[in-house]
Every structure is written in C-alpha cells, then in structure tokens.
Amino acid sequence: MQRQIFTEEHDAFRETVRTFLDKEVLPHYEQWEKDGIVSREVWRAAGRQGLLGLAVPEEYGGGGTTDYRYSAVLAEEFTRADAPGLALGLHNDIVGPYLTGLATDEQKRRWLPGFCSGETVTAIAMTEPGAGSDLQGIRTTAEDKGDHWLLNGSKTFISNGILADLVVVVAKTTPEGGAKGLSLIVVERGAEGFERGRNLDKIGQKSQDTAELFFNDVRVPKENLLGERDGAFIHLMTNLAQERLGIAVAGIAAAEHLLEITTRYVKEREAFGRPLSKLQHIRFEIAEMATECAVTRTFVDRCVVDHSDGGLDAVHASMAKWWATELQKRVADRCLQLHGGYGYMAEYPVARAFTDGRIQTIYGGTTEIMKEIIGRSLLA
Ligand SMILES: Cc1cc2nc3c(=O)[nH]c(=O)nc-3n(C[C@H](O)[C@H](O)[C@H](O)COP(=O)(O)OP(=O)(O)OC[C@H]3O[C@@H](n4cnc5c(N)ncnc54)[C@H](O)[C@@H]3O)c2cc1C
C-alpha cells in the first residue's frame, strides 16, 4: 500500500538521513559495537547536518518544526540501518520535549544551543534498581537546601548514560507526596558527587551506552529545576505518549525491514532442489507477516499524523507501542528461523536485528504496562 503521510520535503529529509547514515555512521558502526559506545564526533556531525533539535525553535539552532513526521523519518531510517547505538530519537523526541516545553528562557539559552549542535548529549533518568514500571517506588531524593538541591540516590539502565552531559533526573522533592512529590532536576556533567557506574553489558544494542548513575550529595543549583516543583508525574505523563509512539514507529519499521531481507533470502536459498520460496509453508509465513505489517503500518501512520496534529492520546500511543513492538518481536523470531543456521550468525543482519530489537517491548513502558493503561481507560 502506498503511504500517504509524507510530502516531498519529508522525502528530501529522508535522503539527507540516508546520506548521513552512509557517511557518518555505518563505516564506524562495527567499531562502536566493539567499544560499547559511539563517538562524540558523530553527535557533532549530526548537529551540523541539522538532525538534532528538530522541534527546537530556530533561535536556539533547532529545526523549528512541530511536524512529528520528520522524527518518524529519522526513527525509520535509523531502524532500517539497524543503528540504534546513536540514540538521536532519545535525545530529540524523549528528552527534547522536556527542555523545549518546560525550560525557562534562561534555561533554554543555557541548554538548547549545545543540544542542537551535538556538544551537549542528553539522557533521562527515571529508572532505579528498585523502581522501573512503578515510578512511585523512586527513592532518589532532592532536598531543598535554600539555595540548592541536595541530590542523593542512584539510577540504572540509563541510555546515553556515559556520554550524557545533561541528565534530567526524576527525584523526590516531597518525600510523603508519592507520585505528586516528584520533580525533574537537571544534573550537568562535572557536578561534584555525580558519578557514572558501569557501561552495562547488554545482549543487543551494544554500541548504545546504557549505564548506572550515582548521586552522592550532589549540590544542584536551584535554577536547574525543570517545570513545576512536585510536577514531574504530570510532565512525564504528558511526554510519554511521544516516547511510546517513537518506539512503535521503530517497531513497525524493523518488522518491515526484516520481512524485506527475509523475502530476498528465501528466494535465493535453495533446499530440496528449489528455492525456499516455492514451499507453501514459507509462502504462508511471508504472507502472514506481510499482512500483519500492512495492518500495523496503517495504524501507526495514523498515530503519527494524529500526533503531528496534536491529537494523539496516551491510550492510542500505548496501543501502538505494545502492538508494533510485539509484532517486531514475532517477525524477528520467524525471520531468523527462515534463515536457518545463518540466522544465528552474528554477521547476518537478521541476527543483530533479533537481539537489538528485543528491548522494544520492555523500555518506554513494558507491554504489560501498556495493556494496564489501555484497560484502565476502558474499565474505569
Ligand atoms: C537497554 C535499556 C535502556 C533503557 N533506557 C532507559 C532510560 O534511558 N531511562 C530510564 O529511566 N529507564 C530506561 N530503561 C529502563 C526501562 O524503562 C525499564 O527497564 C522498564 O520500564 C521496566 O522496568 P523494570 O526493568 O524495573 O521491570 P519491572 O518493573 O520490575 O517489571 C518486571 C516484569 O513485571 C511486569 N510488571 C510490572 N508491573 C506490572 C503490572 N502492574 N502488571 C503486569 N505486569 C507488570 C513487567 O511488565 C515486566 O514483565 C532502559 C532499560 C533498558 C534495558
């Protein structure tokens, strides 16, 4: 089916992203996978190419567009290239809205130019060893000490954790307040008492630096509070829809890409004297996956357009997230099977897509949590 949601401008932007991937990312990717981290230089290259801060106002060096379809293009192309290590989506679409939507003018002047140039890599730190799905379990505290916040606690599984120069930390500012006692505190590189732990050894997305962060009596300036004091929960709920849509966009793009390479493979690979594609079972496998992808694509594209128009709600974002990522997981497993033993070899794209994609049903809210959100909205 012909996709209807993009204009010539989006197509031109897609070409720019492809050129950037070919020139600045793919030649180095194997090395970054070995290193467990991408280079700082590629972030600056992304900044020069105009791929950072798409939604940031132009006066701060951003793209000045609220059209989410540009972000969708970026997510699709990075997924097709299987290059999740350079987490531009996290920076632009997950951390970005907190800075553009909540920062004061003074904070914007301080943080946004570096955000757009690639000098300032960002992260968001919600998860703790004892609090993932249930953010009410957060134990990191930010005590009001008059002229500063005193931050104590630890975070884990933080994407961009090693490279990040600016981390939006969710911390308790009113200990007895539960979800209504959380605030967003921005911690900058070099703050005394802010330490990074291990670059975690994951089963996939090896070049994405996912790390533990520790805060020991970190004195954070008062002016680094982002948004309302005790207002983090509302801020998180507002922005999580975009985070979940971005993961869904990557999910369906990954499934389509896997299907494409597997369709090619079964036409070329022979068994019992003819191509695998001549076997009815193989044709049914491909037919079923193609149908599921086409149906999912229609729904996710509709969500992308709704979000660009400002109308995507948390429930539909949750539907898109769990459905598209569970589809990605099923398709990755079936495509690997259709590659036989070669599918288990790390040098085959299907193998890396299988391990890189496995996290998709977990981060940004697990499939189970997505179903809770949807179920609660229907049965309240
Ligand atoms: C590679 C990677 C990158 C990440 N990046 C970030 C990041 O940048 N910033 C950040 O803050 N976090 C990040 N995370 C953390 C991620 O968001 C959490 O791992 C995720 O939300 C799940 O939390 P948990 O791991 O504590 O699992 P738990 O909450 O302990 O869940 C364990 C299992 O129980 C299920 N479960 C929990 N509650 C319920 C319920 N009410 N009903 C039914 N089932 C339930 C879950 O679905 C899951 O299957 C990242 C994680 C990984 C692995």
PDBQT file of the ligand as one rigid body, heavy atoms in Angstrom, charges set to zero:
ROOT
HETATM    1  C1  LIG A 401      18.511  -1.014  27.154  1.00  0.00    +0.000 C 
HETATM    2  C2  LIG A 401      17.644  -0.266  28.115  1.00  0.00    +0.000 A 
HETATM    3  C3  LIG A 401      17.551   1.124  28.011  1.00  0.00    +0.000 A 
HETATM    4  C4  LIG A 401      16.786   1.844  28.941  1.00  0.00    +0.000 A 
HETATM    5  N1  LIG A 401      16.790   3.217  28.909  1.00  0.00    +0.000 NA
HETATM    6  C5  LIG A 401      16.237   3.916  29.935  1.00  0.00    +0.000 A 
HETATM    7  C6  LIG A 401      16.428   5.323  30.065  1.00  0.00    +0.000 A 
HETATM    8  O1  LIG A 401      17.079   5.956  29.222  1.00  0.00    +0.000 OA
HETATM    9  N2  LIG A 401      15.892   5.952  31.136  1.00  0.00    +0.000 N 
HETATM   10  C7  LIG A 401      15.164   5.284  32.088  1.00  0.00    +0.000 A 
HETATM   11  O2  LIG A 401      14.703   5.923  33.030  1.00  0.00    +0.000 OA
HETATM   12  N3  LIG A 401      14.969   3.944  32.006  1.00  0.00    +0.000 NA
HETATM   13  C8  LIG A 401      15.495   3.248  30.954  1.00  0.00    +0.000 A 
HETATM   14  N4  LIG A 401      15.321   1.884  30.877  1.00  0.00    +0.000 N 
HETATM   15  C9  LIG A 401      14.537   1.204  31.892  1.00  0.00    +0.000 C 
HETATM   16  C10 LIG A 401      13.218   0.634  31.360  1.00  0.00    +0.000 C 
HETATM   17  O3  LIG A 401      12.315   1.653  31.064  1.00  0.00    +0.000 OA
HETATM   18  C11 LIG A 401      12.695  -0.354  32.430  1.00  0.00    +0.000 C 
HETATM   19  O4  LIG A 401      13.555  -1.482  32.396  1.00  0.00    +0.000 OA
HETATM   20  C12 LIG A 401      11.263  -0.777  32.185  1.00  0.00    +0.000 C 
HETATM   21  O5  LIG A 401      10.381   0.304  32.410  1.00  0.00    +0.000 OA
HETATM   22  C13 LIG A 401      10.833  -1.949  33.095  1.00  0.00    +0.000 C 
HETATM   23  O6  LIG A 401      11.167  -1.716  34.420  1.00  0.00    +0.000 OA
HETATM   24  P1  LIG A 401      11.964  -2.858  35.253  1.00  0.00    +0.000 P 
HETATM   25  O7  LIG A 401      13.141  -3.244  34.431  1.00  0.00    +0.000 OA
HETATM   26  O8  LIG A 401      12.203  -2.341  36.611  1.00  0.00    +0.000 OA
HETATM   27  O9  LIG A 401      10.980  -4.080  35.286  1.00  0.00    +0.000 OA
HETATM   28  P2  LIG A 401       9.829  -4.356  36.389  1.00  0.00    +0.000 P 
HETATM   29  O10 LIG A 401       9.041  -3.124  36.584  1.00  0.00    +0.000 OA
HETATM   30  O11 LIG A 401      10.468  -4.989  37.573  1.00  0.00    +0.000 OA
HETATM   31  O12 LIG A 401       8.958  -5.436  35.636  1.00  0.00    +0.000 OA
HETATM   32  C14 LIG A 401       9.282  -6.830  35.571  1.00  0.00    +0.000 C 
HETATM   33  C15 LIG A 401       8.138  -7.551  34.855  1.00  0.00    +0.000 C 
HETATM   34  O13 LIG A 401       6.939  -7.395  35.606  1.00  0.00    +0.000 OA
HETATM   35  C16 LIG A 401       5.931  -6.856  34.777  1.00  0.00    +0.000 C 
HETATM   36  N5  LIG A 401       5.059  -5.949  35.551  1.00  0.00    +0.000 N 
HETATM   37  C17 LIG A 401       5.428  -4.928  36.369  1.00  0.00    +0.000 A 
HETATM   38  N6  LIG A 401       4.341  -4.303  36.850  1.00  0.00    +0.000 NA
HETATM   39  C18 LIG A 401       3.259  -4.927  36.314  1.00  0.00    +0.000 A 
HETATM   40  C19 LIG A 401       1.845  -4.740  36.406  1.00  0.00    +0.000 A 
HETATM   41  N7  LIG A 401       1.306  -3.763  37.141  1.00  0.00    +0.000 N 
HETATM   42  N8  LIG A 401       1.045  -5.598  35.732  1.00  0.00    +0.000 NA
HETATM   43  C20 LIG A 401       1.563  -6.591  34.973  1.00  0.00    +0.000 A 
HETATM   44  N9  LIG A 401       2.890  -6.810  34.834  1.00  0.00    +0.000 NA
HETATM   45  C21 LIG A 401       3.726  -5.982  35.479  1.00  0.00    +0.000 A 
HETATM   46  C22 LIG A 401       6.666  -6.077  33.708  1.00  0.00    +0.000 C 
HETATM   47  O14 LIG A 401       5.859  -5.892  32.560  1.00  0.00    +0.000 OA
HETATM   48  C23 LIG A 401       7.850  -6.982  33.462  1.00  0.00    +0.000 C 
HETATM   49  O15 LIG A 401       7.497  -8.013  32.572  1.00  0.00    +0.000 OA
HETATM   50  C24 LIG A 401      16.053   1.156  29.940  1.00  0.00    +0.000 A 
HETATM   51  C25 LIG A 401      16.133  -0.250  30.013  1.00  0.00    +0.000 A 
HETATM   52  C26 LIG A 401      16.932  -0.950  29.137  1.00  0.00    +0.000 A 
HETATM   53  C27 LIG A 401      17.068  -2.429  29.322  1.00  0.00    +0.000 C 
ENDROOT
TORSDOF 0
